[in-house]
Amino acid sequence: MILRLVKMTFKQEEITNFLEYFDTVQNDIANMPGVIHVKLYQDTKNPNIVFTHSIWLKESYLDDYRNSKLFGEVWPKTKALFAEKPIAWSLTLK
């Protein structure tokens, strides 16, 4: 299984927009083939920083998501709200 962590830093004036948008797409992401778990975490000291935490059965499912119509809609909308470049990790669960 693959654990995917993505750290995203949003413009202060955009964090609420992102959180509201994520609420509308979280279930769609969670229902993608191969997804076990999708959660969003917000930093307690800097609320403009959030992490997505997702678990995938295998990396090919994550790749399929990255090539999906859903990702093609979600990522550009999300990316436009960033204050900094996101940082992502794909980790193997042991």
Gaussian input, Z-matrix of N, CA and C with variables (Angstrom, degrees):
# hf/3-21g

backbone

0 1
 N
 C     1     B1
 C     2     B2     1     A1
 N     3     B3     2     A2     1     D1
 C     4     B4     3     A3     2     D2
 C     5     B5     4     A4     3     D3
 N     6     B6     5     A5     4     D4
 C     7     B7     6     A6     5     D5
 C     8     B8     7     A7     6     D6
 N     9     B9     8     A8     7     D7
 C    10    B10     9     A9     8     D8
 C    11    B11    10    A10     9     D9
 N    12    B12    11    A11    10    D10
 C    13    B13    12    A12    11    D11
 C    14    B14    13    A13    12    D12
 N    15    B15    14    A14    13    D13
 C    16    B16    15    A15    14    D14
 C    17    B17    16    A16    15    D15
 N    18    B18    17    A17    16    D16
 C    19    B19    18    A18    17    D17
 C    20    B20    19    A19    18    D18
 N    21    B21    20    A20    19    D19
 C    22    B22    21    A21    20    D20
 C    23    B23    22    A22    21    D21
 N    24    B24    23    A23    22    D22
 C    25    B25    24    A24    23    D23
 C    26    B26    25    A25    24    D24
 N    27    B27    26    A26    25    D25
 C    28    B28    27    A27    26    D26
 C    29    B29    28    A28    27    D27
 N    30    B30    29    A29    28    D28
 C    31    B31    30    A30    29    D29
 C    32    B32    31    A31    30    D30
 N    33    B33    32    A32    31    D31
 C    34    B34    33    A33    32    D32
 C    35    B35    34    A34    33    D33
 N    36    B36    35    A35    34    D34
 C    37    B37    36    A36    35    D35
 C    38    B38    37    A37    36    D36
 N    39    B39    38    A38    37    D37
 C    40    B40    39    A39    38    D38
 C    41    B41    40    A40    39    D39
 N    42    B42    41    A41    40    D40
 C    43    B43    42    A42    41    D41
 C    44    B44    43    A43    42    D42
 N    45    B45    44    A44    43    D43
 C    46    B46    45    A45    44    D44
 C    47    B47    46    A46    45    D45
 N    48    B48    47    A47    46    D46
 C    49    B49    48    A48    47    D47
 C    50    B50    49    A49    48    D48
 N    51    B51    50    A50    49    D49
 C    52    B52    51    A51    50    D50
 C    53    B53    52    A52    51    D51
 N    54    B54    53    A53    52    D52
 C    55    B55    54    A54    53    D53
 C    56    B56    55    A55    54    D54
 N    57    B57    56    A56    55    D55
 C    58    B58    57    A57    56    D56
 C    59    B59    58    A58    57    D57
 N    60    B60    59    A59    58    D58
 C    61    B61    60    A60    59    D59
 C    62    B62    61    A61    60    D60
 N    63    B63    62    A62    61    D61
 C    64    B64    63    A63    62    D62
 C    65    B65    64    A64    63    D63
 N    66    B66    65    A65    64    D64
 C    67    B67    66    A66    65    D65
 C    68    B68    67    A67    66    D66
 N    69    B69    68    A68    67    D67
 C    70    B70    69    A69    68    D68
 C    71    B71    70    A70    69    D69
 N    72    B72    71    A71    70    D70
 C    73    B73    72    A72    71    D71
 C    74    B74    73    A73    72    D72
 N    75    B75    74    A74    73    D73
 C    76    B76    75    A75    74    D74
 C    77    B77    76    A76    75    D75
 N    78    B78    77    A77    76    D76
 C    79    B79    78    A78    77    D77
 C    80    B80    79    A79    78    D78
 N    81    B81    80    A80    79    D79
 C    82    B82    81    A81    80    D80
 C    83    B83    82    A82    81    D81
 N    84    B84    83    A83    82    D82
 C    85    B85    84    A84    83    D83
 C    86    B86    85    A85    84    D84
 N    87    B87    86    A86    85    D85
 C    88    B88    87    A87    86    D86
 C    89    B89    88    A88    87    D87
 N    90    B90    89    A89    88    D88
 C    91    B91    90    A90    89    D89
 C    92    B92    91    A91    90    D90
 N    93    B93    92    A92    91    D91
 C    94    B94    93    A93    92    D92
 C    95    B95    94    A94    93    D93
 N    96    B96    95    A95    94    D94
 C    97    B97    96    A96    95    D95
 C    98    B98    97    A97    96    D96
 N    99    B99    98    A98    97    D97
 C   100   B100    99    A99    98    D98
 C   101   B101   100   A100    99    D99
 N   102   B102   101   A101   100   D100
 C   103   B103   102   A102   101   D101
 C   104   B104   103   A103   102   D102
 N   105   B105   104   A104   103   D103
 C   106   B106   105   A105   104   D104
 C   107   B107   106   A106   105   D105
 N   108   B108   107   A107   106   D106
 C   109   B109   108   A108   107   D107
 C   110   B110   109   A109   108   D108
 N   111   B111   110   A110   109   D109
 C   112   B112   111   A111   110   D110
 C   113   B113   112   A112   111   D111
 N   114   B114   113   A113   112   D112
 C   115   B115   114   A114   113   D113
 C   116   B116   115   A115   114   D114
 N   117   B117   116   A116   115   D115
 C   118   B118   117   A117   116   D116
 C   119   B119   118   A118   117   D117
 N   120   B120   119   A119   118   D118
 C   121   B121   120   A120   119   D119
 C   122   B122   121   A121   120   D120
 N   123   B123   122   A122   121   D121
 C   124   B124   123   A123   122   D122
 C   125   B125   124   A124   123   D123
 N   126   B126   125   A125   124   D124
 C   127   B127   126   A126   125   D125
 C   128   B128   127   A127   126   D126
 N   129   B129   128   A128   127   D127
 C   130   B130   129   A129   128   D128
 C   131   B131   130   A130   129   D129
 N   132   B132   131   A131   130   D130
 C   133   B133   132   A132   131   D131
 C   134   B134   133   A133   132   D132
 N   135   B135   134   A134   133   D133
 C   136   B136   135   A135   134   D134
 C   137   B137   136   A136   135   D135
 N   138   B138   137   A137   136   D136
 C   139   B139   138   A138   137   D137
 C   140   B140   139   A139   138   D138
 N   141   B141   140   A140   139   D139
 C   142   B142   141   A141   140   D140
 C   143   B143   142   A142   141   D141
 N   144   B144   143   A143   142   D142
 C   145   B145   144   A144   143   D143
 C   146   B146   145   A145   144   D144
 N   147   B147   146   A146   145   D145
 C   148   B148   147   A147   146   D146
 C   149   B149   148   A148   147   D147
 N   150   B150   149   A149   148   D148
 C   151   B151   150   A150   149   D149
 C   152   B152   151   A151   150   D150
 N   153   B153   152   A152   151   D151
 C   154   B154   153   A153   152   D152
 C   155   B155   154   A154   153   D153
 N   156   B156   155   A155   154   D154
 C   157   B157   156   A156   155   D155
 C   158   B158   157   A157   156   D156
 N   159   B159   158   A158   157   D157
 C   160   B160   159   A159   158   D158
 C   161   B161   160   A160   159   D159
 N   162   B162   161   A161   160   D160
 C   163   B163   162   A162   161   D161
 C   164   B164   163   A163   162   D162
 N   165   B165   164   A164   163   D163
 C   166   B166   165   A165   164   D164
 C   167   B167   166   A166   165   D165
 N   168   B168   167   A167   166   D166
 C   169   B169   168   A168   167   D167
 C   170   B170   169   A169   168   D168
 N   171   B171   170   A170   169   D169
 C   172   B172   171   A171   170   D170
 C   173   B173   172   A172   171   D171
 N   174   B174   173   A173   172   D172
 C   175   B175   174   A174   173   D173
 C   176   B176   175   A175   174   D174
 N   177   B177   176   A176   175   D175
 C   178   B178   177   A177   176   D176
 C   179   B179   178   A178   177   D177
 N   180   B180   179   A179   178   D178
 C   181   B181   180   A180   179   D179
 C   182   B182   181   A181   180   D180
 N   183   B183   182   A182   181   D181
 C   184   B184   183   A183   182   D182
 C   185   B185   184   A184   183   D183
 N   186   B186   185   A185   184   D184
 C   187   B187   186   A186   185   D185
 C   188   B188   187   A187   186   D186
 N   189   B189   188   A188   187   D187
 C   190   B190   189   A189   188   D188
 C   191   B191   190   A190   189   D189
 N   192   B192   191   A191   190   D190
 C   193   B193   192   A192   191   D191
 C   194   B194   193   A193   192   D192
 N   195   B195   194   A194   193   D193
 C   196   B196   195   A195   194   D194
 C   197   B197   196   A196   195   D195
 N   198   B198   197   A197   196   D196
 C   199   B199   198   A198   197   D197
 C   200   B200   199   A199   198   D198
 N   201   B201   200   A200   199   D199
 C   202   B202   201   A201   200   D200
 C   203   B203   202   A202   201   D201
 N   204   B204   203   A203   202   D202
 C   205   B205   204   A204   203   D203
 C   206   B206   205   A205   204   D204
 N   207   B207   206   A206   205   D205
 C   208   B208   207   A207   206   D206
 C   209   B209   208   A208   207   D207
 N   210   B210   209   A209   208   D208
 C   211   B211   210   A210   209   D209
 C   212   B212   211   A211   210   D210
 N   213   B213   212   A212   211   D211
 C   214   B214   213   A213   212   D212
 C   215   B215   214   A214   213   D213
 N   216   B216   215   A215   214   D214
 C   217   B217   216   A216   215   D215
 C   218   B218   217   A217   216   D216
 N   219   B219   218   A218   217   D217
 C   220   B220   219   A219   218   D218
 C   221   B221   220   A220   219   D219
 N   222   B222   221   A221   220   D220
 C   223   B223   222   A222   221   D221
 C   224   B224   223   A223   222   D222
 N   225   B225   224   A224   223   D223
 C   226   B226   225   A225   224   D224
 C   227   B227   226   A226   225   D225
 N   228   B228   227   A227   226   D226
 C   229   B229   228   A228   227   D227
 C   230   B230   229   A229   228   D228
 N   231   B231   230   A230   229   D229
 C   232   B232   231   A231   230   D230
 C   233   B233   232   A232   231   D231
 N   234   B234   233   A233   232   D232
 C   235   B235   234   A234   233   D233
 C   236   B236   235   A235   234   D234
 N   237   B237   236   A236   235   D235
 C   238   B238   237   A237   236   D236
 C   239   B239   238   A238   237   D237
 N   240   B240   239   A239   238   D238
 C   241   B241   240   A240   239   D239
 C   242   B242   241   A241   240   D240
 N   243   B243   242   A242   241   D241
 C   244   B244   243   A243   242   D242
 C   245   B245   244   A244   243   D243
 N   246   B246   245   A245   244   D244
 C   247   B247   246   A246   245   D245
 C   248   B248   247   A247   246   D246
 N   249   B249   248   A248   247   D247
 C   250   B250   249   A249   248   D248
 C   251   B251   250   A250   249   D249
 N   252   B252   251   A251   250   D250
 C   253   B253   252   A252   251   D251
 C   254   B254   253   A253   252   D252
 N   255   B255   254   A254   253   D253
 C   256   B256   255   A255   254   D254
 C   257   B257   256   A256   255   D255
 N   258   B258   257   A257   256   D256
 C   259   B259   258   A258   257   D257
 C   260   B260   259   A259   258   D258
 N   261   B261   260   A260   259   D259
 C   262   B262   261   A261   260   D260
 C   263   B263   262   A262   261   D261
 N   264   B264   263   A263   262   D262
 C   265   B265   264   A264   263   D263
 C   266   B266   265   A265   264   D264
 N   267   B267   266   A266   265   D265
 C   268   B268   267   A267   266   D266
 C   269   B269   268   A268   267   D267
 N   270   B270   269   A269   268   D268
 C   271   B271   270   A270   269   D269
 C   272   B272   271   A271   270   D270
 N   273   B273   272   A272   271   D271
 C   274   B274   273   A273   272   D272
 C   275   B275   274   A274   273   D273
 N   276   B276   275   A275   274   D274
 C   277   B277   276   A276   275   D275
 C   278   B278   277   A277   276   D276
 N   279   B279   278   A278   277   D277
 C   280   B280   279   A279   278   D278
 C   281   B281   280   A280   279   D279

   B1=1.4519
   B2=1.5252
   B3=1.3214
   B4=1.4595
   B5=1.5256
   B6=1.3151
   B7=1.4573
   B8=1.5155
   B9=1.3187
   B10=1.4692
   B11=1.5207
   B12=1.3288
   B13=1.4604
   B14=1.5195
   B15=1.3149
   B16=1.4589
   B17=1.5212
   B18=1.3319
   B19=1.4651
   B20=1.5230
   B21=1.3316
   B22=1.4598
   B23=1.5227
   B24=1.3162
   B25=1.4562
   B26=1.5249
   B27=1.3207
   B28=1.4584
   B29=1.5230
   B30=1.3200
   B31=1.4564
   B32=1.5325
   B33=1.3172
   B34=1.4595
   B35=1.5251
   B36=1.3262
   B37=1.4616
   B38=1.5310
   B39=1.3379
   B40=1.4671
   B41=1.5273
   B42=1.3275
   B43=1.4656
   B44=1.5233
   B45=1.3082
   B46=1.4663
   B47=1.5233
   B48=1.3333
   B49=1.4693
   B50=1.5203
   B51=1.3338
   B52=1.4603
   B53=1.5207
   B54=1.3233
   B55=1.4678
   B56=1.5278
   B57=1.3136
   B58=1.4678
   B59=1.5285
   B60=1.3156
   B61=1.4604
   B62=1.5242
   B63=1.3207
   B64=1.4672
   B65=1.5211
   B66=1.3182
   B67=1.4727
   B68=1.5237
   B69=1.3245
   B70=1.4675
   B71=1.5234
   B72=1.3370
   B73=1.4692
   B74=1.5273
   B75=1.3145
   B76=1.4660
   B77=1.5290
   B78=1.3227
   B79=1.4665
   B80=1.5136
   B81=1.3297
   B82=1.4710
   B83=1.5225
   B84=1.3196
   B85=1.4670
   B86=1.5272
   B87=1.3269
   B88=1.4682
   B89=1.5275
   B90=1.3281
   B91=1.4598
   B92=1.5265
   B93=1.3177
   B94=1.4639
   B95=1.5310
   B96=1.3271
   B97=1.4709
   B98=1.5272
   B99=1.3267
   B100=1.4547
   B101=1.5119
   B102=1.3351
   B103=1.4650
   B104=1.5314
   B105=1.3115
   B106=1.4580
   B107=1.5268
   B108=1.3501
   B109=1.4643
   B110=1.5251
   B111=1.3267
   B112=1.4649
   B113=1.5265
   B114=1.3192
   B115=1.4654
   B116=1.5199
   B117=1.3188
   B118=1.4573
   B119=1.5235
   B120=1.3161
   B121=1.4622
   B122=1.5166
   B123=1.3332
   B124=1.4634
   B125=1.5186
   B126=1.3193
   B127=1.4581
   B128=1.5280
   B129=1.3229
   B130=1.4651
   B131=1.5207
   B132=1.3270
   B133=1.4665
   B134=1.5216
   B135=1.3291
   B136=1.4581
   B137=1.5353
   B138=1.3165
   B139=1.4667
   B140=1.5281
   B141=1.3212
   B142=1.4657
   B143=1.5269
   B144=1.3295
   B145=1.4644
   B146=1.5213
   B147=1.3388
   B148=1.4585
   B149=1.5212
   B150=1.3193
   B151=1.4551
   B152=1.5169
   B153=1.3153
   B154=1.4501
   B155=1.5136
   B156=1.3062
   B157=1.4558
   B158=1.5251
   B159=1.3126
   B160=1.4621
   B161=1.5216
   B162=1.3226
   B163=1.4648
   B164=1.5245
   B165=1.3220
   B166=1.4632
   B167=1.5209
   B168=1.3228
   B169=1.4606
   B170=1.5252
   B171=1.3339
   B172=1.4647
   B173=1.5178
   B174=1.3165
   B175=1.4579
   B176=1.5267
   B177=1.3135
   B178=1.4660
   B179=1.5272
   B180=1.3251
   B181=1.4701
   B182=1.5256
   B183=1.3169
   B184=1.4662
   B185=1.5283
   B186=1.3134
   B187=1.4680
   B188=1.5341
   B189=1.3220
   B190=1.4657
   B191=1.5250
   B192=1.3223
   B193=1.4669
   B194=1.5237
   B195=1.3238
   B196=1.4715
   B197=1.5285
   B198=1.3148
   B199=1.4623
   B200=1.5269
   B201=1.3257
   B202=1.4638
   B203=1.5316
   B204=1.3105
   B205=1.4645
   B206=1.5344
   B207=1.3414
   B208=1.4690
   B209=1.5241
   B210=1.3292
   B211=1.4585
   B212=1.5251
   B213=1.3261
   B214=1.4539
   B215=1.5158
   B216=1.3318
   B217=1.4642
   B218=1.5329
   B219=1.3256
   B220=1.4734
   B221=1.5245
   B222=1.3256
   B223=1.4654
   B224=1.5264
   B225=1.3238
   B226=1.4733
   B227=1.5362
   B228=1.3272
   B229=1.4713
   B230=1.5246
   B231=1.3271
   B232=1.4637
   B233=1.5233
   B234=1.3080
   B235=1.4690
   B236=1.5338
   B237=1.3135
   B238=1.4720
   B239=1.5262
   B240=1.3287
   B241=1.4638
   B242=1.5355
   B243=1.3283
   B244=1.4642
   B245=1.5236
   B246=1.3331
   B247=1.4606
   B248=1.5270
   B249=1.3363
   B250=1.4672
   B251=1.5199
   B252=1.3077
   B253=1.4581
   B254=1.5363
   B255=1.3272
   B256=1.4721
   B257=1.5256
   B258=1.3086
   B259=1.4618
   B260=1.5185
   B261=1.3305
   B262=1.4604
   B263=1.5208
   B264=1.3275
   B265=1.4584
   B266=1.5159
   B267=1.3158
   B268=1.4695
   B269=1.5156
   B270=1.3177
   B271=1.4522
   B272=1.5226
   B273=1.3099
   B274=1.4459
   B275=1.5136
   B276=1.3237
   B277=1.4599
   B278=1.5211
   B279=1.2954
   B280=1.4795
   B281=1.5004
   A1=109.56
   A2=114.64
   A3=122.10
   A4=109.43
   A5=115.59
   A6=121.87
   A7=106.83
   A8=116.35
   A9=121.57
   A10=108.61
   A11=115.66
   A12=122.44
   A13=108.24
   A14=115.75
   A15=120.24
   A16=107.77
   A17=115.46
   A18=121.72
   A19=107.66
   A20=115.38
   A21=120.60
   A22=109.42
   A23=115.98
   A24=122.23
   A25=107.59
   A26=115.02
   A27=120.88
   A28=111.60
   A29=114.66
   A30=119.56
   A31=107.02
   A32=115.78
   A33=120.76
   A34=111.93
   A35=115.69
   A36=119.48
   A37=112.98
   A38=117.80
   A39=121.24
   A40=114.46
   A41=118.58
   A42=119.50
   A43=112.04
   A44=118.12
   A45=120.44
   A46=110.56
   A47=116.36
   A48=119.73
   A49=110.71
   A50=116.93
   A51=119.18
   A52=111.17
   A53=117.32
   A54=120.21
   A55=111.13
   A56=116.51
   A57=120.14
   A58=110.37
   A59=117.24
   A60=120.85
   A61=110.85
   A62=117.15
   A63=120.57
   A64=110.56
   A65=116.94
   A66=120.29
   A67=111.59
   A68=117.44
   A69=120.54
   A70=112.97
   A71=118.06
   A72=120.25
   A73=114.07
   A74=117.88
   A75=119.95
   A76=111.96
   A77=118.09
   A78=120.07
   A79=112.01
   A80=117.01
   A81=119.88
   A82=110.52
   A83=116.27
   A84=120.22
   A85=109.61
   A86=115.99
   A87=120.78
   A88=112.58
   A89=117.06
   A90=121.14
   A91=113.63
   A92=117.36
   A93=120.15
   A94=108.88
   A95=117.14
   A96=119.43
   A97=111.26
   A98=115.17
   A99=121.18
   A100=115.73
   A101=118.11
   A102=120.69
   A103=109.23
   A104=115.43
   A105=121.93
   A106=110.88
   A107=115.77
   A108=119.83
   A109=109.50
   A110=116.42
   A111=121.55
   A112=108.01
   A113=116.64
   A114=122.20
   A115=109.27
   A116=114.42
   A117=121.57
   A118=107.67
   A119=115.92
   A120=122.22
   A121=108.95
   A122=115.98
   A123=121.49
   A124=108.43
   A125=116.31
   A126=121.98
   A127=110.39
   A128=116.65
   A129=120.53
   A130=112.92
   A131=117.89
   A132=120.68
   A133=112.79
   A134=117.01
   A135=121.22
   A136=107.86
   A137=117.10
   A138=120.33
   A139=114.20
   A140=117.89
   A141=120.49
   A142=111.78
   A143=116.40
   A144=121.19
   A145=108.49
   A146=114.52
   A147=120.31
   A148=109.14
   A149=114.80
   A150=122.35
   A151=108.31
   A152=116.01
   A153=118.75
   A154=107.06
   A155=114.97
   A156=123.11
   A157=105.85
   A158=115.89
   A159=118.52
   A160=109.52
   A161=114.38
   A162=121.02
   A163=107.15
   A164=114.83
   A165=123.35
   A166=109.28
   A167=117.57
   A168=120.89
   A169=111.81
   A170=115.94
   A171=120.76
   A172=108.58
   A173=115.72
   A174=121.09
   A175=112.72
   A176=117.83
   A177=119.29
   A178=111.64
   A179=117.91
   A180=120.22
   A181=110.95
   A182=116.52
   A183=120.85
   A184=109.54
   A185=116.59
   A186=120.59
   A187=110.93
   A188=116.10
   A189=119.89
   A190=110.68
   A191=116.54
   A192=120.09
   A193=110.66
   A194=116.73
   A195=120.77
   A196=112.08
   A197=116.87
   A198=121.69
   A199=112.98
   A200=116.91
   A201=120.76
   A202=112.02
   A203=114.39
   A204=121.29
   A205=109.53
   A206=116.68
   A207=120.68
   A208=110.84
   A209=117.34
   A210=120.25
   A211=110.69
   A212=116.61
   A213=121.61
   A214=113.36
   A215=116.57
   A216=121.24
   A217=111.36
   A218=116.34
   A219=121.61
   A220=111.94
   A221=117.14
   A222=119.65
   A223=112.99
   A224=120.60
   A225=118.50
   A226=112.95
   A227=117.36
   A228=120.12
   A229=110.65
   A230=115.83
   A231=120.65
   A232=110.81
   A233=116.20
   A234=122.44
   A235=112.15
   A236=116.80
   A237=121.10
   A238=112.53
   A239=117.21
   A240=121.97
   A241=113.11
   A242=117.66
   A243=121.98
   A244=112.89
   A245=114.19
   A246=122.05
   A247=109.85
   A248=116.10
   A249=122.43
   A250=108.96
   A251=115.47
   A252=120.93
   A253=109.49
   A254=118.18
   A255=119.56
   A256=111.31
   A257=114.81
   A258=122.15
   A259=106.52
   A260=116.86
   A261=120.78
   A262=111.11
   A263=114.61
   A264=122.34
   A265=107.96
   A266=116.04
   A267=122.83
   A268=105.54
   A269=116.42
   A270=122.09
   A271=110.04
   A272=116.56
   A273=120.79
   A274=109.60
   A275=116.15
   A276=119.87
   A277=108.64
   A278=115.57
   A279=121.26
   A280=110.14
   D1=154.93
   D2=-178.12
   D3=-117.14
   D4=128.15
   D5=171.95
   D6=-99.47
   D7=125.82
   D8=-179.32
   D9=-114.49
   D10=121.39
   D11=175.39
   D12=-115.71
   D13=131.29
   D14=176.78
   D15=-129.63
   D16=119.92
   D17=176.81
   D18=-94.50
   D19=125.59
   D20=-179.28
   D21=-127.69
   D22=131.80
   D23=176.86
   D24=-111.46
   D25=121.84
   D26=-175.52
   D27=-104.49
   D28=153.91
   D29=171.40
   D30=-59.84
   D31=141.18
   D32=-176.80
   D33=-52.79
   D34=-41.44
   D35=-177.33
   D36=-76.71
   D37=-3.72
   D38=-176.60
   D39=-112.13
   D40=-9.51
   D41=-174.71
   D42=-60.89
   D43=-41.12
   D44=178.73
   D45=-63.16
   D46=-41.29
   D47=177.68
   D48=-60.42
   D49=-42.76
   D50=179.38
   D51=-64.28
   D52=-47.61
   D53=-177.76
   D54=-59.46
   D55=-41.14
   D56=178.08
   D57=-66.49
   D58=-41.62
   D59=179.07
   D60=-65.26
   D61=-44.13
   D62=-179.35
   D63=-58.51
   D64=-39.19
   D65=177.38
   D66=-56.96
   D67=-32.11
   D68=-177.89
   D69=-80.50
   D70=-19.74
   D71=-176.31
   D72=-115.38
   D73=-9.14
   D74=-175.90
   D75=-57.63
   D76=-44.46
   D77=179.95
   D78=-66.48
   D79=-35.83
   D80=177.21
   D81=-63.15
   D82=-41.88
   D83=177.99
   D84=-65.58
   D85=-45.39
   D86=-178.98
   D87=-62.27
   D88=-25.01
   D89=-179.36
   D90=-91.12
   D91=3.51
   D92=176.17
   D93=-67.64
   D94=147.03
   D95=177.83
   D96=-56.64
   D97=135.30
   D98=175.81
   D99=86.91
   D100=-0.92
   D101=179.54
   D102=-88.02
   D103=131.17
   D104=176.69
   D105=-99.35
   D106=-34.20
   D107=-168.20
   D108=-160.65
   D109=137.86
   D110=173.39
   D111=-139.90
   D112=124.36
   D113=178.17
   D114=-137.64
   D115=158.01
   D116=176.46
   D117=-123.54
   D118=134.54
   D119=178.56
   D120=-123.17
   D121=142.48
   D122=-179.93
   D123=-118.40
   D124=133.34
   D125=-179.90
   D126=-61.15
   D127=137.40
   D128=-177.97
   D129=-75.47
   D130=-28.03
   D131=-178.12
   D132=-96.48
   D133=-28.31
   D134=178.25
   D135=-131.24
   D136=92.51
   D137=-174.63
   D138=-65.68
   D139=-6.54
   D140=176.24
   D141=-81.11
   D142=-7.73
   D143=178.53
   D144=-103.76
   D145=126.36
   D146=175.86
   D147=-131.33
   D148=158.05
   D149=176.20
   D150=-125.23
   D151=135.07
   D152=165.58
   D153=-96.85
   D154=140.74
   D155=-178.44
   D156=-128.36
   D157=112.69
   D158=179.53
   D159=-131.63
   D160=151.21
   D161=178.15
   D162=-122.35
   D163=131.43
   D164=-176.53
   D165=-122.17
   D166=144.39
   D167=179.53
   D168=-58.74
   D169=-41.35
   D170=176.28
   D171=-157.75
   D172=163.93
   D173=-173.45
   D174=-62.06
   D175=-29.32
   D176=-179.62
   D177=-63.08
   D178=-31.38
   D179=175.95
   D180=-68.47
   D181=-39.03
   D182=175.95
   D183=-63.23
   D184=-42.79
   D185=177.47
   D186=-61.80
   D187=-41.53
   D188=178.07
   D189=-61.23
   D190=-40.75
   D191=177.42
   D192=-62.55
   D193=-44.62
   D194=179.55
   D195=-60.21
   D196=-25.97
   D197=179.72
   D198=-98.98
   D199=6.80
   D200=-174.91
   D201=-85.53
   D202=162.16
   D203=175.12
   D204=-61.36
   D205=-40.11
   D206=-179.78
   D207=-58.62
   D208=-50.03
   D209=178.96
   D210=-60.98
   D211=-38.02
   D212=178.42
   D213=-62.42
   D214=-22.23
   D215=175.93
   D216=-93.01
   D217=-42.65
   D218=-174.61
   D219=-70.45
   D220=-47.58
   D221=-171.45
   D222=-64.82
   D223=-46.59
   D224=179.22
   D225=-61.41
   D226=-38.38
   D227=178.69
   D228=-65.82
   D229=-40.13
   D230=-179.47
   D231=-71.23
   D232=-45.88
   D233=-177.25
   D234=-58.22
   D235=-33.67
   D236=-178.83
   D237=-66.51
   D238=-15.37
   D239=-176.28
   D240=-98.42
   D241=-3.98
   D242=-174.41
   D243=-70.29
   D244=144.63
   D245=169.09
   D246=-95.79
   D247=-25.91
   D248=-179.55
   D249=-140.00
   D250=162.20
   D251=176.21
   D252=-65.39
   D253=135.39
   D254=179.04
   D255=-69.86
   D256=158.92
   D257=176.23
   D258=-123.21
   D259=131.15
   D260=-176.60
   D261=-129.01
   D262=147.15
   D263=176.34
   D264=-131.19
   D265=138.77
   D266=168.89
   D267=-114.46
   D268=121.34
   D269=-174.06
   D270=-123.36
   D271=140.10
   D272=176.43
   D273=-83.97
   D274=128.88
   D275=177.01
   D276=-79.33
   D277=131.90
   D278=-179.96
   D279=-112.19

